[in-house]
């Protein structure tokens, strides 16, 4: 008895030491002890995976909690509810969010996912869900990619995504941006007419053993997958099938949350995306949005009504109403009232030849980057006078409430050129040669039509910042664009005036319209810190809406966006060079952020020779 009594403190000390060691390794190692499913096995943190010579091997990974930092699928279901159905379905999901967290924590992941699928998808068209998954969700997914898990996933030659979420939500992002070869997820039921019922197909939600069986059914190789990546115990069943298993250990309160993956490392760059919400709607943010929307709509009506006052008062009024307008550069004066043509003589330095130039319009043409439908309106506010704007597409309602004269282009080149000449003869004019908006820091290809019509070209760099709602859409109601922009609590608009384009860089000096368009695009991109691309309006609408943006919808398979110009297109015979543009920036005393900065934009003159924006 004495011996046993003497040994008891030693045994207790050894047990305490074992418990301490287990706790210290808990962040680096998890063990699966599923009851009767799979044998007990240890899985290491993803940081301990060796990535050498993995090009011929296969990896299988969960997406939520592994490839994405966040484990909850609720924000993405709320995005689908808001964008595909509306505010009522969005509020319904928020109301049931406590039930979701209870089911997910205390009952099962399968029951929680079934509830979200039914509340979100029941009654929606499958085509609409696919549109949201293709045009909206990739932007939010890309902002939450786990850098360590992505580095592991991208190191393998064959990539599988195995998830409990509906495959219709994640497949587009996983294939196009993560480079996944196969996506295995929960399949939803739909009627013959393409309406989602809210239920799931057999074998149900892919969780635990069901996920393991789904991987078995989809795996065609004779050997087991080489590496599996998952999260905690819900994924241990399918990890046990893999030769090597790794888990992404959730960060605790004292740990540093890894920064999301940068956009340059994705298989494709996100240039276009759609949707109204700016931020991923967590339950708290969703509650804030719902409480703010009535107040925001009333505030938007007041802000829009400020346009009925003279433009010299509008700036003060919108500032009082919470809109911040930032004006940079020298504001050009109003155009001269005289319409008499003026002869300009300019001597070329190289050969002393004299070129006779004749002004081709009495008004100044403001060439703007296109960030929203409100670009010409804020340009008018910055100028302190109303100017006419030409646009490629505007709804009747937006045209009705616009405080300035707006003229829609017909996309007939000769007719549009005639209309623009008439408008220039009447006074100043604003045009956005991109033809459509782009939310990301890219400039689309400029139409060269404006360069053929006048030599008085003033580039204007427009930019805007929103915190809650986007003021543009490709698939929604365009008439609501101004309201959604002004519904933001504190929207910001920046208007940067650049010096008028020198005459030796216009068509009057023998430059081609494409060269003038390219130079203008580069000056604006350099000022904003954006990149020039070869994308057009048709590329945007084919990707986001499934048609080419024309009035008559042309059914076409959605084309995937090309990566943002990582290399310049082949220059045309008369293309302007980057050095010439840099010299122009210096000689014209353009603002410091010009195309000679470190973020130089590419010259796409060769692409401009192709067909202009329709």
N, C-alpha and C positions, 0 to 999 in steps of 0.2 A: 504493500500500500504506500510505503514511503517512496519507493522508486517511482510508482505511478504519480504520486503527488509531486515529486521533484521534476518529472517530465512534463507535467501539465503546463507550467509557465512557458517552457520551451516550445511546446506545440502551439500555444496561443500566439507566441511571438512569431513563429513561422507562418501561421495563418494570416496574421496582420501584414506580414511582409508580402505574402502572395496577393492579398487584396490590394495593397498599394501598387504592386507591379501591374496588376490587371487594370487598375484605374489609369495608370500612366500610359498604358498601351491602347486604351479604349478609343482614342482618337485616330489611331493608326491601324486598328485591326478590329474586324467584326467577325462573329461566328454565327453560323446558321444551325439552329437546332429545331427545325420544323418537325412537328410531331408526325412521324410516320411517313412524310413525303420523301425527303431526301436525307442522305446521311449527313452527320455533322461535318462541317468543313469551315476552314478559316479563309477569309477574303481580306486582301490587303488594300490599303489606300491607293488611289490611282497614281499618286506621285511616285510610288515604288515600282511602277511598271517599266521594264526595259523596252525601248522603242527601236533597237537596232535590228535591221534585217526583217522588217515586218511587211514589206511590200507585197509579198505573196501570201500573206495570212489574212484571216477573217476576224472582224470584231463585231460584236453584238452589243448594243447599248440602249438603255432606256433614255428618253429625251428629257422628261421633267425630273429635276433634281440631279441629273447626271450631265447631259449636254447643256441643259439650261440650269442656271443657278437656283431658280425658284422651283419648289416642289409642287406648289398648288396650281391646279388647272383652272380654278374659279375665275381669275381675271380674264383669261382667254375666252371662256364661255360667255362672260359678260360682254366682251367685245363683239362676239358674234351676235348676241342678243340685241345690243344697241344698234349695230350697223345693219343687220339683216332684218330686224323686226321693228325696233323702235324703243321709245322710252318706257313703255308699259312693261314689256318683257324684261328690260334692264332693271326696272324697279322690283319686279317679281323675283329675279335672281338675288338681288340684294336682300330682300325680305327673307329668303330661304338660306342665306349664307350661314347663319348660326347652325341650322340643321345640317348643312353640308359638313361643317367642321366637326360637329358631334359624330356624324356617321363615319367620317374618315378617321377619327381618332379612337372612337369607342366601339364601332361595329365592324365595318370593313371598307376598304377602298372601293370594292366593287359596288356596294350599295350607294355610296356617295357619288360615284361616277354615273350610275344609272339615273339618279335623281337629276343631276345636272343635264344629262343628255335629254331627258324627257322635258324638263322645263325650258330648255333652250331650243331644241330642234322641232318639237311637236308642231306640225302645221306649216313649217317653212318649206319652201322649194329647195330641193337638193342643189339645183343650179345656183341659187342665191348663196347657199352655204359655201359651195365651191368658189364662188366669186370672192367672198370675204376671206377665205383661206388663201387665195392666190394674191389678192391685191392689198390686204390690210394686215393680216397676222404676221407675215414675214418681217415687217418692220419692227414689231414689238418682240418677236422671238429673237431677232438679231441683237437687240439691246440687252439681252440677258444670257448670252452664251458663256458657259464656263470655260475659261482659257485653258486650264490644265486638261480637262476632259476632251476638249476639242483637239488639242495637240495630240493626245493619244489616239482619238478617233480618226484623225486625218492621216496618221502614219501608216494605216493599214490599206492594203490594196482592195479588199472586199469589205464593204460596210453594210451592216444591217441595223435598222432602228426597230426596236421592239417596245411598244408602249401600250399602256392601258387606256390612253386617250383615244378618241375617234380618229381613225386614220385620215378621214376627210379633212381634218383640221391641220394635221402636221405634215402630210405627205408632200405638199408643194414646197414647203420650206426645207424639209429634210433632203429632198432630191436636188433642188436647184441651188441651195446655198450651203448645205452641209456635205453634199456629194454622196448621199446615201444611195446604194444600189437597190435595196429592198426595204420597204416600210411595212411592218406588220403591226396592225392596231385593231381596236374595236371597230366593228362594222355596224353601221346603223341601218335600220329597216326603212323602206320607202314604198309607197304605192306605185302602181303601174304608171300613174301620171306624174311621178317624180316628186311627190310630197312626202316629207319625212314624218314617220308616225311617232317618233319619240322613243321607240324601243330599239333593242340591239339584236343583231343576228346571232345565231348559234356559232360558237359556244358561249357567248356572252362577253362581259368585260374581261379583258386580258389582265388578270391579276393572280399572283401566286401560282398555283398549279395549272390554271388555265393558260397563263402566259408561257409556262414551261411546255405544255402540250402544243401550243401554237408554234413555238420555235421548232419543236420536233417535226411537226407536219410540214413546215416551210423549209426545213433544212434538207438539202438534196445531196450533200456530201456524205461519203462513207464514214469520215472521221468527224469528231465533234468540233464545234467552232473553237478557234484558238483562244480568243479572249472575250470575256463578257464584262460589261460595266453596268453597275446598277446602283441602287440606293437602299440601304438598310434591309430589313427582313422581307419586305414585299417582293424583292427581286432575287432572293437567295435561291428560289426554286429553279429559275432558268440559269442562274450563274453556276449552279452545280453541274449543268450539262457541258459547260465550257472547260477547256483544258486549264485555263487560268481565269480567275475571277477577281475583280477589283471593284471597290465601292468608293463613291464620292462622299466623304465624311462631311455631314452638315457642320457649318461653322457655329461655334458657341458664342456667347456674349462677349468673351474676351478676345476672340479671334478676329483677324482682319478679313473682311469679306473681299474675295478676289474681284478685281475690276473686270467688266465684261470685255469680250474679245473685240478688238478694233476691226473696223469695216474692211480694211485692206486685206485681211486674211481669209475672208470668205471666198468660196468658189466663184461667186458672182457678186458684183456690187449692186446694192439697192439704189437705183436711180429714181424709180417711180413707186409710189404707194398711195393708197386712198384711205378713206375713212374720215370721220369727224373728230374723234378723240385724239388729243395730243399725247396723253400719258396713259400707261397701262392702268386700268381701273381696279385698284384694290378696293375692298369693301368700304374703307374709310373715304377714299377718293370718290367712289361712286356715290356715297351719301352726300359729299360736298357738291358734286355735280347736280344731283337731284334738287338739293336745296337752293343752289345758285340759279338754275335755269329760269324760273319765273322772274327773279330779279334781273338776270342778265338779258332776258328778252325785252323787258321794259326799258332797260338801259340802252339796248341796241336801237330801239325805236327812237329814243331821244337823240342818240348819236347820228342816226340817219337823217332825222329831221333838221339837224344843224346845217345840212347842205342847202336849205332853202334861203339861208342868209347870205349876204355878200361874202365872197371868198376872203376878203381882208379881215372879216370877223370870224370866219369859220375856224381858223387856227386857234383863236382864244377859246371859242366855244368847245371844241373837241378836247382841248387841254383841261378845261374845267370838268368835262364829263369823263375824264380818266384816260384819254387816248394820248400817248406820248408820240409827238412828231419830231424827229431829229433831222435837221437840214444841214448838209455839208456842202462846201464849195460855194462859188459865186453864183447867185441867182441871176439868170439872164433877164434883161429888160424886155418889155413888150416889143413886138415887131413894128417896124415903121408902117405908117398908114399908107404911104405912097406905094402904088403898084407898078411904077415904071420900071422896066428892066434896067439893070446896071451892068456896064462892061467892066471887066476886071482884067488887068494886064499883069502877067507874072513872068518873070525871067527865070529860066532854068539855069542852075549853076554850072552844069556840066558843059553844055554846048551853046549857051547864051541865046537859045531859041526862044521866041516870044509866043506865048499861047494865049489866044483870045478866049476868054471865058464869059459866058453870059449867065447871069443868075436865072435859075429855072423855077422861081416861085418867090413870092413876097414874104411868106411866113417861114418860121423856123420849125424844123421837124425834130421833135424830141424822141429819140430812140431809147426805149426803156427795157430793162430786164423785166421779165414777167413773173411776179410772185403771187398776185391775186387779182381779182376783178377790179379791185379798188386802186390799182396803180395810177391810172390817169386822174382819179379824183384827188388823191393825196399829192400828186404832182401839181394840180391846180391850186390846192391849198398852199403848197410851198411857194408857188409863183405869185400867189395873191390875186389871181385872175382866172376866169374860166377859159379853158381851151378845149377844142374839139378832140375827140378820141376815136380812132378806128380800131375795131376789134374783130377777131375771127369768129367768135361765137358769144352771144349774149342772149339771155332769156328776155321775153317780152316784159316780164315783171321788173327785172333788173333795169331794163332800159327805161321803164316808166318812172321808177323812183330815183334814177340817176340825176344828180344835180348839174351835170354837164351834158353837152350834146354828144351822143355816141352814134357812130355809123358802123353797121355791120358789113364786113367784106363778103363778097359773093364767091370768092375762090376762083373767079374768072379773071385771069391776069390782066387782060386788056381793059376790062370794065373796072376792075379795082384801081388800076393805074390812072384811068380817067377821073374816077371819083376823088382819088387822093390829090391829084393836080388841082381840081376845083376847090377842094377844102384848103389846100395850101395857099391858093390865091386869095382866100378870105382871111387868112391869119395863121397863127401858130397851130400846130397839130401834134398829137401824141400817138405813137404806134409801138406795139410790142412785136418785133419780127420773129420771136420764137413761135408764136401762134398758139401756145398753150402754156400753162403754168407748170413749174417744177418745184417741189418742196425742198429737195435736197440741194446741197451746194454744187449744183451743176447748171450750166447754161446749155440749152438746146441749140440746134443748128439755126442760124439766122436766115430768113428769107432775104434775098438780095433785091427785092422789089423797091424798097425804100431808097436804095442808093441810086436807082435810075431816074428818080423823080426830082431830086433837089440836091444842091451842094451845101446848103445850110443845115448841117446835121449836128445836133448837140446830144451826146450820149448822157443818159441819166441812169445811175445805178440804184435800183429799187430793192429794198429788202424789208421783211417784216418778221416779227416774233410774236408768237401766241403761246399761252400757257395752258389753255383748256380745250379749245375747239379750233379745228382747221377751217379756214375760210374758203377752201376750194374743194371740189369733188369732181370725179370723173363718172361715177355711177349713180350718184344721188341727185337730189333736186338742186339744180344750179341756181334757182331763184332764191334759195335760202343762203347762198354764199355770203352776201353782205351781213345778214343777221348773225350768222355763226361767228364771223370775224368780230363784229362789234359786241357779241355776247361774252367775249373774253374779259376778265376783270381789268386787266391793264395791258391792252395791246400796244405794240410799238411798231412804228413805221419809220424807216430811214430812207431819205431822199438825198442822193449825192450827185451834184451837178458837176460834170466834167467840162473842160473847155471845148468850144466848138471845134469840130474836126477840121484840120488845116486843109486848104483848098488843094494842095499838092497830093493829098491822099483821097481825093474824091474823083468822081468820074470826069469832072471838068479838066483834070490833068491827065487824062488818058487811062486812069485805073479802071479795071473791069468792076462791075457791080459786085461780083463775088469777092474780090479783094477788099473792097470797101466794107462789105458785110463782115468779113473775117476780122479785119482790123478793129471794127467797132465791137465785135463780140469779145475780142481779146482784151480791149481796154476795160470793158465792163467786168469781165471775169477777174482781171487782175485787181481792180478796185474792190470787188466784193470778196476776194480770196476764193473764188469758185474755180471749177474746171470746165473747159470747153468740151462738148461732146458732139457726136454726129447724130444724135437722136432727134426725131421729129415728133410732131403731133400724132402722126399715125402710129409710131412705135409705142407711144404712151397708151393710146386707147386700145390698141391691139392687146397689150399686156394686161391692162386693168379692166377693160370692159368687153374684150372679145370682138371688137369691131374697129374700124379705122377712123372713127370720130366724125364721119359724115352724117348728114341728116338721115339718110336711109341706112339702116343697120345692115351690114354685110356679115353673115355668119362666117366666122373663121376661128380656127384653133388659136388659142392664146399663145403668142410667141414669147419666149423668155427673153428678158432684157439682156442685152450684151453688156459685158463689163465696161465701165466708164473708161473711155479712151486711155488705155495704158501706153499706147504708142500713137504717134501722129499718123494721119492718113497720108498717102502719097501726094505730094504737092502737085498742083496743076502747073501748066506752062507759065502762067502769069500770076502765080500765087505770091502773096506778100510773105516775107520771111519774118521770123521772130526778131532778128536783129533790127530789121527796119522798123518793126513796131516798137521795140525798145527805144530806138533813136527818136521816133515820133513822140513817145512819152516824155523823154527828156527835153526835146525841143519845145514841146507844147506846155511844159511845166504842169503835167498832170499830177494829181495827188500822189503821195508817196507810195500808196499801195497800188502800184501799176504792175504790168505784166513783166517787169524786170525783177520782181521779188522772187523769193525762194519757191513760191508756189506758182511757177509759170504754167500757163495754160498752153495746150497743144495747138499747133496750127492745123486747121482742118480745111484749108483752101481747096484741096483736091476733092474733098467730099462735097464742097459747095457747088462744084461744076455739075453735080448730079441734079436730078430734078428737085426744084425748090419745094417748099412746103405747099401742099395743095391749097 
